[in-house]
Amino acid sequence: MNIIQTPYEQRRTRLLEKMRRGIAIIPTAPEVARNGDSHYSYRHDSNFYYLSGFSEPEAVLVLVAGSEPQAMLFCREKNLEREIWDGHRFGPDAAREQFGFDAAYPIAQLDEKLAGLMGNQPALFYPLGHDAAWDQRILKLRGAVQAKARSGIRAPDEICDVRTLLREMRLFKDGHELSIMRRAAAISARAHRRAMQFTRPGQFEYEVEAELLHEFCRHGARHPAYTSIVAGGANACVLHYIENDAQLKDGDLLLIDAGCEVDGYASDITRCFPVNGRFSPAQKDVYEIVLAAQSAAIAAARPDNTWDAPHNAALRVLAQGFIDLKLCCGSVDAVLESESYKKFYMHRTGHWLGMDVHDVGDYKIGDNWRTLQPGMALTVEPGCYIRPADDVPQALWDIGIRIEDDVVITAQGNEVLTGAAPKSVAQIEGLMMQS
């Protein structure tokens, strides 16, 4: 009888095949104290969750590759008294059954079991360097196995960073992942629409942030994927502005970079719009340049183009726009060669997206930018940030604009997951007039 595997079981099977021989040890993230006996809201380790679907703390995944592969979970035992205070725990038996493991054991037995499992394994796959305490623990266990050499038991000779295998697996999103990412994108798009309709002069940035969080939560996304950026006026020229405490002024633009997390997957949207609902002529000029740059970049995000193709496409549009605005001088090629554009656009045009907002995956293979392939998910986010300067037209001072969407490469080209968030001048002004 064929047994249908869950996506998590399928990923464990793929990793075991890539390992060939050896043992992998992958802990989840620890709980972190906020102050006193109060903890930050718990968030699992992405690699651990990618392979397990298990979201409780104090858990470790162990995979043994070879002729008889095994997948084991170590987790907290059932404890009815603690469950009264802290909520449900699966316990090893229920976790093994529900999450499809070959075996599951109490976390207290981890060191004892690993001492035996590690013996005579040719390789140890582990995220070395990620957590110093775990490094010491794993290396101590390996040393204990090495001490048994006279009895014919060998410790793993090779230590491999398991993240090298996992980051390539995670780079290509499967159907299960994409369905979650579409949901996260839809919720985030709703939140940006809500923010546009809510915003008025005199409000504070944190009031707009509250509207975003409200929309996230009411659709089941309990947490943002990263600290939201709600930046009015000159604050938008600070790339990672997160204070979100300034009062919004009539005539200013508001840049919002915010996305929710759903079932461990991030969305990431940036929109920029006028606080009073109408772009000034100067604001509109800059905005249209950034929007055209993003359109060119999205068009270049297609199979067989290299990773840097969208960035290069955006740069050429931005360079011409900066020349037209008298921010840069010379030809497009001269501006690109001299990198004079970096005064107004100093970051890349995107990043991988997935379980982490800046997701794992190599951008180059050797010395060459890697080729885009179906299943890869990335952001496309050109921008323009104009600070006051003697050689900058005053009408452009303190204009900060970034437009960002989440894009998945498909066999035919790409799918823009976040297109429901308005971004043309007409769409934005029309929506804000309705509120």
LOTOR-473869 format. One record per residue (C-alpha): residue number from 1; x negated, y, z. Coordinates in steps of 0.02 Angstrom, whole numbers. Example, Ala and Ser with C-alpha at 12.3 -4.5 7.8 and 13.67 -1.06 7.14 Angstrom:
LOTOR-473869
1, -615, -225, 390
2, -684, -53, 357
This chain:
LOTOR-473869
1, 0, 0, 0
2, -67, 172, -47
3, -70, 292, 100
4, -48, 475, 54
5, -181, 580, 137
6, -151, 754, 206
7, -258, 895, 134
8, -366, 886, 291
9, -395, 699, 270
10, -437, 726, 87
11, -568, 855, 135
12, -645, 740, 265
13, -655, 603, 134
14, -741, 720, 11
15, -866, 777, 142
16, -906, 598, 189
17, -939, 560, 6
18, -1055, 710, -9
19, -1149, 658, 148
20, -1174, 478, 83
21, -1261, 423, 243
22, -1273, 501, 415
23, -1170, 581, 552
24, -1088, 752, 555
25, -1047, 844, 715
26, -937, 998, 698
27, -874, 1088, 855
28, -731, 1210, 855
29, -750, 1386, 924
30, -757, 1415, 1113
31, -631, 1517, 1210
32, -700, 1689, 1250
33, -663, 1787, 1409
34, -598, 1963, 1382
35, -615, 2013, 1564
36, -594, 1922, 1728
37, -493, 1765, 1696
38, -407, 1838, 1542
39, -460, 1772, 1371
40, -453, 1843, 1196
41, -320, 1763, 1088
42, -395, 1597, 1034
43, -449, 1570, 855
44, -522, 1403, 797
45, -684, 1384, 699
46, -645, 1392, 514
47, -750, 1242, 461
48, -679, 1135, 600
49, -500, 1182, 557
50, -530, 1159, 370
51, -571, 976, 402
52, -451, 940, 545
53, -298, 1053, 548
54, -319, 1046, 738
55, -306, 1214, 825
56, -340, 1176, 1009
57, -501, 1233, 1093
58, -627, 1111, 1170
59, -631, 996, 1019
60, -766, 918, 911
61, -753, 828, 744
62, -874, 683, 713
63, -891, 601, 543
64, -994, 446, 509
65, -1034, 415, 326
66, -1088, 252, 247
67, -1010, 87, 198
68, -879, 101, 335
69, -843, 288, 352
70, -758, 352, 508
71, -677, 515, 561
72, -663, 545, 748
73, -592, 685, 854
74, -643, 729, 1031
75, -515, 838, 1119
76, -438, 881, 1287
77, -341, 746, 1377
78, -157, 763, 1416
79, -137, 858, 1579
80, 42, 891, 1631
81, -7, 1014, 1767
82, -112, 1121, 1649
83, 24, 1110, 1518
84, 145, 1193, 1641
85, 27, 1342, 1646
86, -52, 1346, 1473
87, 63, 1250, 1356
88, 61, 1089, 1255
89, -92, 981, 1229
90, -93, 840, 1103
91, -214, 727, 1195
92, -320, 598, 1102
93, -184, 471, 1063
94, -60, 593, 986
95, -198, 690, 898
96, -264, 531, 816
97, -91, 485, 754
98, -33, 657, 698
99, -195, 718, 618
100, -246, 555, 535
101, -408, 513, 627
102, -482, 340, 637
103, -512, 367, 822
104, -493, 502, 954
105, -573, 516, 1125
106, -571, 634, 1275
107, -693, 777, 1255
108, -776, 724, 1418
109, -839, 567, 1331
110, -926, 662, 1189
111, -1107, 649, 1248
112, -1090, 465, 1295
113, -1012, 419, 1127
114, -1133, 524, 1025
115, -1283, 439, 1106
116, -1224, 278, 1026
117, -1155, 347, 864
118, -1314, 443, 824
119, -1425, 290, 834
120, -1498, 225, 670
121, -1416, 364, 570
122, -1535, 432, 436
123, -1469, 611, 442
124, -1382, 728, 561
125, -1264, 857, 482
126, -1232, 1001, 600
127, -1214, 1193, 591
128, -1387, 1222, 665
129, -1413, 1400, 728
130, -1229, 1444, 740
131, -1217, 1423, 929
132, -1372, 1416, 1039
133, -1288, 1317, 1178
134, -1228, 1184, 1055
135, -1400, 1180, 973
136, -1480, 1136, 1139
137, -1348, 1005, 1176
138, -1363, 918, 1008
139, -1552, 921, 1007
140, -1555, 852, 1184
141, -1442, 708, 1128
142, -1554, 675, 979
143, -1703, 673, 1096
144, -1617, 544, 1205
145, -1593, 433, 1053
146, -1776, 458, 1004
147, -1825, 394, 1177
148, -1749, 225, 1130
149, -1874, 197, 989
150, -1958, 50, 1077
151, -1793, -42, 1079
152, -1778, -24, 891
153, -1655, 122, 889
154, -1702, 268, 779
155, -1642, 447, 791
156, -1593, 543, 633
157, -1753, 595, 543
158, -1668, 733, 446
159, -1561, 877, 510
160, -1452, 956, 375
161, -1346, 1111, 387
162, -1171, 1043, 358
163, -1115, 1218, 308
164, -1212, 1199, 145
165, -1089, 1064, 92
166, -937, 1147, 168
167, -960, 1319, 92
168, -958, 1245, -82
169, -802, 1143, -41
170, -713, 1293, 35
171, -755, 1403, -113
172, -629, 1309, -221
173, -454, 1325, -152
174, -334, 1179, -169
175, -146, 1192, -192
176, -113, 1183, -5
177, -229, 1329, 28
178, -161, 1435, -114
179, 17, 1414, -53
180, -35, 1482, 117
181, -134, 1624, 39
182, 16, 1674, -68
183, 122, 1685, 89
184, -9, 1790, 179
185, -22, 1904, 28
186, 167, 1925, 19
187, 180, 1971, 203
188, 37, 2095, 189
189, 113, 2174, 35
190, 275, 2200, 132
191, 176, 2282, 271
192, 93, 2405, 151
193, 263, 2450, 77
194, 329, 2478, 252
195, 181, 2589, 295
196, 209, 2696, 139
197, 392, 2720, 180
198, 355, 2762, 361
199, 211, 2885, 342
200, 242, 3072, 367
201, 133, 3223, 412
202, 109, 3240, 599
203, 108, 3055, 637
204, -46, 2971, 709
205, -144, 2836, 620
206, -104, 2712, 758
207, 82, 2738, 729
208, 60, 2679, 550
209, -48, 2534, 612
210, 96, 2483, 727
211, 211, 2472, 576
212, 88, 2355, 490
213, 76, 2242, 643
214, 265, 2241, 663
215, 288, 2181, 485
216, 153, 2049, 504
217, 232, 1979, 663
218, 412, 1980, 606
219, 365, 1867, 461
220, 267, 1744, 568
221, 90, 1812, 547
222, 44, 1843, 728
223, -127, 1918, 696
224, -216, 2030, 571
225, -355, 1946, 474
226, -474, 2085, 529
227, -464, 2251, 620
228, -350, 2362, 517
229, -420, 2521, 440
230, -293, 2664, 443
231, -393, 2816, 388
232, -320, 2987, 351
233, -411, 3127, 262
234, -600, 3129, 289
235, -589, 2968, 391
236, -562, 2874, 228
237, -741, 2915, 181
238, -801, 2805, 325
239, -799, 2630, 249
240, -766, 2534, 410
241, -667, 2665, 506
242, -564, 2579, 642
243, -529, 2712, 775
244, -357, 2743, 698
245, -320, 2885, 820
246, -315, 3044, 714
247, -160, 3144, 670
248, -108, 3140, 487
249, -106, 3307, 398
250, 4, 3370, 258
251, -96, 3366, 97
252, -212, 3226, 150
253, -225, 3050, 82
254, -207, 2897, 193
255, -314, 2743, 156
256, -253, 2579, 232
257, -359, 2422, 224
258, -258, 2287, 313
259, -204, 2107, 292
260, -130, 1970, 399
261, -188, 1794, 435
262, -70, 1648, 406
263, -113, 1470, 460
264, -297, 1513, 463
265, -304, 1604, 294
266, -336, 1788, 266
267, -259, 1917, 153
268, -347, 2081, 117
269, -261, 2231, 37
270, -313, 2413, 23
271, -196, 2550, -34
272, -215, 2738, -33
273, -71, 2862, -41
274, -27, 3043, 0
275, 35, 3076, 176
276, 170, 3193, 109
277, 221, 3075, -33
278, 146, 3176, -176
279, -30, 3168, -249
280, -113, 3336, -279
281, -188, 3357, -454
282, -364, 3328, -387
283, -311, 3176, -286
284, -221, 3105, -436
285, -373, 3128, -548
286, -485, 3030, -429
287, -352, 2899, -394
288, -323, 2862, -578
289, -509, 2835, -604
290, -518, 2708, -462
291, -360, 2623, -523
292, -431, 2609, -700
293, -592, 2539, -628
294, -494, 2408, -533
295, -393, 2362, -688
296, -554, 2337, -785
297, -627, 2231, -645
298, -473, 2121, -631
299, -475, 2094, -819
300, -656, 2036, -803
301, -614, 1913, -663
302, -588, 1761, -772
303, -665, 1590, -801
304, -841, 1584, -874
305, -879, 1764, -828
306, -1012, 1783, -696
307, -977, 1844, -519
308, -1047, 2017, -557
309, -941, 2044, -715
310, -795, 2127, -620
311, -917, 2239, -527
312, -1005, 2292, -687
313, -838, 2326, -773
314, -782, 2436, -628
315, -949, 2528, -623
316, -938, 2583, -805
317, -765, 2657, -778
318, -816, 2740, -616
319, -974, 2812, -692
320, -877, 2892, -834
321, -750, 2957, -710
322, -884, 3034, -600
323, -957, 3120, -754
324, -785, 3188, -799
325, -762, 3253, -622
326, -936, 3335, -629
327, -996, 3227, -486
328, -1132, 3147, -594
329, -1228, 3209, -744
330, -1286, 3125, -904
331, -1224, 2974, -1000
332, -1139, 2822, -923
333, -1296, 2718, -950
334, -1404, 2853, -870
335, -1290, 2863, -718
336, -1294, 2674, -698
337, -1482, 2664, -722
338, -1519, 2803, -598
339, -1387, 2738, -477
340, -1330, 2917, -446
341, -1153, 2847, -432
342, -1200, 2771, -265
343, -1174, 2939, -181
344, -988, 2911, -210
345, -976, 2721, -227
346, -1097, 2623, -121
347, -1024, 2449, -103
348, -991, 2298, -212
349, -823, 2272, -297
350, -769, 2119, -200
351, -805, 1965, -95
352, -745, 1786, -80
353, -582, 1766, 15
354, -509, 1619, 111
355, -511, 1561, 291
356, -631, 1703, 329
357, -593, 1873, 258
358, -773, 1876, 193
359, -766, 1694, 149
360, -907, 1570, 127
361, -983, 1527, -41
362, -1144, 1569, -133
363, -1138, 1718, -251
364, -1292, 1659, -345
365, -1355, 1490, -402
366, -1542, 1507, -398
367, -1581, 1680, -469
368, -1422, 1693, -573
369, -1250, 1756, -528
370, -1134, 1607, -521
371, -996, 1579, -649
372, -816, 1608, -598
373, -710, 1450, -603
374, -528, 1406, -571
375, -487, 1393, -386
376, -604, 1530, -329
377, -521, 1670, -231
378, -595, 1845, -218
379, -552, 2025, -185
380, -567, 2163, -315
381, -593, 2330, -227
382, -680, 2477, -312
383, -677, 2644, -224
384, -733, 2824, -222
385, -786, 2922, -67
386, -820, 3108, -88
387, -894, 3201, 60
388, -916, 3389, 65
389, -1076, 3447, -22
390, -1138, 3602, -112
391, -1144, 3511, -279
392, -968, 3439, -261
393, -812, 3535, -317
394, -720, 3590, -160
395, -553, 3524, -222
396, -626, 3348, -210
397, -694, 3361, -34
398, -643, 3225, 91
399, -555, 3118, -39
400, -583, 2934, 1
401, -495, 2805, -109
402, -508, 2616, -118
403, -387, 2499, -206
404, -401, 2314, -163
405, -309, 2158, -218
406, -330, 1972, -190
407, -362, 1874, -349
408, -373, 1688, -387
409, -464, 1627, -542
410, -353, 1514, -649
411, -384, 1413, -807
412, -296, 1549, -908
413, -373, 1700, -822
414, -319, 1751, -647
415, -173, 1771, -528
416, -157, 1930, -426
417, -84, 1874, -260
418, -53, 2048, -190
419, 31, 2132, -339
420, 190, 2167, -240
421, 102, 2309, -148
422, 132, 2467, -253
423, -23, 2548, -325
424, 20, 2656, -475
425, 51, 2840, -441
426, 231, 2825, -501
427, 264, 2670, -394
428, 192, 2749, -237
429, 278, 2917, -256
430, 442, 2833, -302
431, 438, 2720, -150
432, 395, 2861, -31
433, 536, 2969, -102
434, 661, 2831, -57
435, 617, 2833, 128
